Amino acid sequence: MQAISRMTTVAADQRSSRRPIALPGCPDKCGDISIPYPFGTKEGCYLDINFIVLCNLSTTPPTTAAGTIILKGNGYYFGDQENPVGVQTNKSWWTVDLIDIDVTRGEVRVAVPVSSDCSTNESYHELSIFTQSLNFSTTFLFSATRNVLLGVGQSVRARIDGVMSGTNYSAACNSLFDTPAKAENGTCMGLGCCEAELAPELGMITVSMYKQSNSMWETFPCTYAMVVERSWYNFSLQDLYGYDVLDKKFPGGVPLVLDFAIRNESCPAEGKPLPTACRSSNSLCVNTTNGQGYVCKCQEGYEGNPYLPDGCQGNLILRE
């Protein structure tokens, strides 16, 4: 009986691995990254233009970009937060790299840069600050539950400024201490690393630091700020020392989570037909908790892609 149970489990796993995630005739991968519907890489393969994924096969490995835009500004200022004098230069826009898509959770993870304020002498600061806009797409919002604002530095005041449903928004965290040896590696506990929550419904953010005093620039030349997936970053005391440490440590950026949804309508009343996006007969509609709109889920006892016909298939739970 035990052998039969194991064989049936293997068969179920094989069926799951063959289960389609994209529309017929559509690519379901770009390089090693899976592209499940409602996302797609070419016309006819995505739900609407907001779900397009840009796949560049000319690079090695292939690169993918989601429908969200980064503006990174590099510049400098002299002095400190009391008497800053500065010039912002060298602004550039580009799309962000896609890490993965999870239709079950209604989430997309993308890679974003770390903002920094670094010094090479007592008065000169080099800045690298990023702004991320989701306003080019009605599909995405920054996840308030899956991301946090982090500041890293011996003396750091990290901040986020954004737009939340048309309203200006700002949040900040501080970590100001004199004895670095008291900081401990691991989670962010307020010594060398500070953390702040995000508000829901954010569609545009700028991640920066309050202008810093440079009294200890030789030992602690940089401070950093990032909006990053919660619990992804483990603080290291070594991150306080050295020039541009986090950019070198995370050259591809850090992960940030976006909530996606069909934003132009809500779930119908109970007993009414499902919206057209929920194509599987074993799917259900769930109103999103971050902004307006809905996502599709598989009913209890089913798994797969609820946006595809027959995408939600029954789970076979076996016990030996």
DRENKE-197431 format. One line per field, with one value per residue (C-alpha): x, y, z. Coordinates in nm, 2 decimals, decimal comma. Each point is the difference from the previous one (the first is absolute). Example, Ala and Ser with C-alpha at 12.3 -4.5 7.8 and 13.67 -1.06 7.14 Angstrom:
2
px <- (1,23|0,14)
py <- (-0,45|0,34)
pz <- (0,78|-0,07)
//
This chain:
320
px <- (0,00|0,29|0,16|-0,33|-0,04|0,35|-0,06|-0,33|0,17|0,27|-0,26|-0,18|0,33|0,06|-0,35|0,07|0,33|-0,18|-0,28|0,00|0,05|-0,03|-0,26|0,05|0,28|0,14|0,34|-0,01|0,36|0,25|0,33|-0,05|-0,29|-0,35|-0,26|-0,35|-0,31|-0,15|0,36|0,15|0,29|-0,17|-0,34|-0,28|0,18|-0,09|-0,33|0,06|0,30|0,05|0,10|0,27|0,35|0,29|0,22|0,35|0,14|0,30|0,18|0,16|-0,19|-0,32|-0,13|-0,36|-0,16|-0,34|-0,23|0,15|0,25|0,31|0,15|0,34|0,16|0,38|0,12|0,19|-0,02|0,24|-0,04|-0,26|-0,37|0,03|0,17|-0,03|0,12|-0,06|-0,06|-0,20|0,13|0,00|-0,37|-0,10|-0,31|-0,01|-0,23|0,06|0,11|-0,26|0,09|-0,32|-0,38|-0,23|-0,36|-0,10|0,09|-0,07|0,36|0,29|0,36|0,23|0,36|0,06|0,32|0,11|0,01|0,32|0,17|0,38|0,29|0,36|0,08|-0,16|-0,22|-0,05|-0,29|-0,08|-0,37|-0,17|-0,38|-0,27|-0,37|-0,22|-0,33|-0,28|-0,22|0,07|-0,21|-0,33|0,09|0,26|0,02|0,29|-0,08|-0,04|0,00|0,30|0,24|0,17|0,21|0,35|0,28|0,36|0,28|0,18|-0,22|-0,28|-0,34|-0,17|-0,31|-0,26|-0,22|-0,28|-0,34|-0,29|-0,33|0,08|0,11|0,36|0,16|0,32|0,15|0,34|0,22|0,31|0,30|0,24|0,26|0,36|0,12|0,00|0,12|-0,34|-0,16|-0,07|-0,02|-0,34|-0,34|-0,04|-0,01|0,05|0,38|0,17|-0,33|-0,35|-0,34|-0,33|-0,33|-0,16|-0,35|-0,23|-0,10|0,35|0,05|0,32|0,29|0,33|0,25|0,26|0,18|-0,02|0,33|0,26|0,27|0,34|0,19|0,10|0,03|0,34|-0,14|-0,36|0,00|-0,35|-0,36|-0,26|-0,38|-0,21|-0,36|0,05|-0,19|-0,06|0,25|0,21|0,29|0,21|0,20|0,37|0,23|0,24|-0,25|0,07|0,37|0,15|-0,11|-0,32|-0,01|-0,37|0,02|0,29|-0,17|-0,32|0,11|-0,33|-0,21|-0,23|-0,34|-0,31|-0,36|-0,28|-0,37|-0,17|-0,38|-0,26|-0,07|-0,29|-0,28|-0,08|-0,13|-0,37|-0,26|-0,04|-0,18|0,10|0,23|0,38|0,18|0,15|0,36|-0,08|-0,02|0,03|-0,34|0,17|0,11|-0,14|0,02|0,16|0,00|0,34|0,09|0,26|-0,19|-0,30|-0,05|0,01|0,21|-0,09|0,07|-0,05|-0,28|0,10|0,12|0,13|0,33|0,14|-0,06|-0,36|0,04|0,02|-0,29|0,04|0,29|-0,12|0,03|-0,07|0,26|0,05|0,11|0,14|0,12|0,22)
py <- (0,00|0,23|-0,05|0,07|0,33|0,11|-0,08|0,19|0,30|0,00|-0,01|0,30|0,19|-0,08|0,13|0,32|0,05|-0,03|0,23|0,30|0,35|0,20|0,02|-0,26|0,10|0,26|-0,01|-0,09|0,09|0,28|-0,17|-0,17|0,22|-0,14|0,23|-0,11|0,14|0,27|0,12|-0,06|0,10|0,06|0,12|-0,24|-0,16|0,25|0,11|0,36|0,23|0,06|-0,37|0,00|-0,13|0,12|-0,29|0,08|-0,32|0,17|0,01|-0,30|-0,09|0,15|0,29|0,08|0,33|0,07|0,29|0,23|0,28|0,11|0,35|0,00|0,34|0,02|0,33|0,16|0,26|0,18|0,07|-0,18|0,00|0,34|0,18|-0,22|0,12|-0,24|-0,07|-0,30|-0,14|-0,29|-0,12|-0,30|-0,22|-0,37|-0,30|-0,23|-0,36|-0,27|-0,26|-0,21|0,00|-0,18|-0,02|-0,18|0,29|0,27|0,13|0,10|0,03|0,25|0,10|0,37|0,19|0,11|0,38|0,13|0,30|-0,05|0,23|0,03|0,29|0,20|0,22|-0,18|-0,25|-0,21|-0,09|-0,28|0,02|-0,19|0,07|-0,28|0,07|-0,24|0,27|-0,12|-0,31|-0,03|-0,36|0,04|0,14|-0,02|-0,27|0,15|-0,34|-0,15|0,29|0,23|0,31|-0,07|0,24|-0,13|0,21|0,11|0,31|-0,03|0,16|-0,19|0,14|-0,09|0,26|-0,12|0,04|-0,19|0,01|0,36|0,11|0,08|-0,24|-0,02|-0,23|-0,03|-0,19|0,10|-0,19|0,23|-0,15|0,05|-0,35|-0,22|-0,30|-0,02|-0,08|-0,37|-0,19|-0,13|0,17|0,37|0,10|0,38|0,00|0,06|-0,08|0,15|-0,11|0,16|-0,13|0,10|0,13|-0,18|0,13|0,14|0,05|0,20|0,02|0,19|-0,17|0,23|0,11|0,33|0,18|-0,13|0,14|-0,11|0,00|-0,38|-0,03|-0,17|-0,30|0,01|0,16|-0,11|-0,02|-0,19|-0,01|-0,26|-0,13|-0,37|-0,33|-0,05|-0,22|-0,03|0,21|-0,12|0,28|-0,04|0,22|-0,01|0,19|0,31|0,01|0,06|0,20|-0,09|-0,34|-0,08|0,09|-0,24|-0,26|0,01|0,10|-0,12|0,19|-0,11|-0,17|0,21|-0,15|0,14|-0,09|-0,05|-0,01|0,07|0,35|0,11|-0,19|-0,19|-0,35|-0,05|-0,06|-0,36|-0,22|0,22|-0,13|0,03|0,28|-0,09|0,00|-0,30|-0,25|-0,33|-0,15|-0,09|0,36|0,27|0,38|0,18|0,38|0,13|0,16|0,24|0,25|-0,08|-0,30|-0,38|-0,31|-0,35|-0,30|-0,37|-0,14|-0,20|-0,35|0,13|0,15|0,15|0,31|0,14|0,23|-0,29|-0,23|-0,32|0,17|-0,10|-0,38|-0,22|-0,09|-0,36|-0,02|-0,34|-0,14|-0,30)
pz <- (0,00|0,08|-0,34|-0,18|0,20|-0,10|-0,37|0,00|0,16|-0,27|-0,26|0,16|0,01|-0,37|-0,09|0,19|-0,18|-0,34|0,10|-0,24|0,14|-0,32|-0,29|-0,28|-0,23|0,23|0,16|0,37|0,08|-0,07|0,07|0,34|0,11|-0,03|-0,16|0,11|-0,16|0,05|-0,07|-0,34|-0,22|-0,33|-0,14|0,06|0,30|0,27|0,15|-0,10|-0,06|0,38|0,03|-0,27|0,09|-0,21|-0,08|-0,15|-0,15|-0,14|0,34|0,18|0,21|-0,14|0,20|0,09|0,10|0,16|-0,07|0,26|-0,05|0,20|0,01|0,16|0,07|0,08|0,14|0,29|0,27|0,24|0,37|0,22|0,07|0,17|-0,30|-0,31|-0,34|-0,28|-0,36|-0,14|-0,33|-0,23|0,02|-0,20|-0,05|-0,05|0,05|0,30|-0,02|0,07|0,27|0,00|-0,03|0,25|-0,13|0,32|0,22|-0,26|0,02|-0,22|0,13|-0,17|0,07|0,10|0,09|0,34|0,07|0,16|0,14|0,00|0,09|-0,10|0,23|0,29|-0,22|-0,33|-0,05|-0,30|-0,04|-0,18|0,05|-0,19|-0,08|-0,11|-0,18|-0,05|-0,15|-0,35|0,09|0,18|0,09|0,27|0,35|0,25|0,26|0,34|0,18|-0,19|-0,01|0,26|-0,01|0,13|0,09|0,05|0,15|0,31|-0,01|-0,24|-0,05|-0,29|-0,16|-0,26|-0,18|-0,22|-0,14|0,15|-0,19|-0,11|0,35|0,09|0,25|0,20|0,26|0,16|0,25|0,20|0,13|0,19|0,23|0,11|0,07|-0,31|0,20|0,17|-0,34|-0,06|-0,33|-0,10|0,00|0,00|0,37|-0,02|0,05|-0,34|-0,17|0,03|-0,14|-0,08|-0,13|-0,33|-0,06|-0,25|-0,34|-0,08|-0,38|0,00|0,25|0,04|0,24|0,15|0,32|0,19|-0,06|0,23|0,23|-0,11|0,33|-0,03|-0,37|0,00|0,20|-0,12|-0,34|-0,11|0,10|-0,19|-0,05|-0,18|-0,03|0,00|0,05|0,37|0,18|-0,31|0,12|0,29|0,17|0,01|0,21|-0,29|-0,21|0,20|-0,11|-0,34|-0,30|-0,20|0,18|-0,07|-0,37|-0,03|0,22|-0,21|-0,35|-0,15|0,25|0,28|-0,03|0,03|0,00|-0,21|0,03|-0,33|-0,07|-0,26|0,11|-0,22|0,19|0,32|0,06|-0,09|0,26|0,13|-0,25|-0,29|-0,28|0,06|-0,18|-0,33|0,13|0,23|-0,28|0,19|0,11|0,33|0,07|0,22|0,01|0,30|0,04|0,06|0,34|-0,16|-0,22|-0,22|-0,21|0,03|-0,05|-0,09|0,22|-0,03|0,22|0,31|-0,10|-0,34|-0,11|-0,32|-0,20|0,04|-0,29|-0,25|-0,11|0,20|0,18|0,35|0,04|0,30|0,25|0,09|0,37|0,09|0,33|0,03)
//
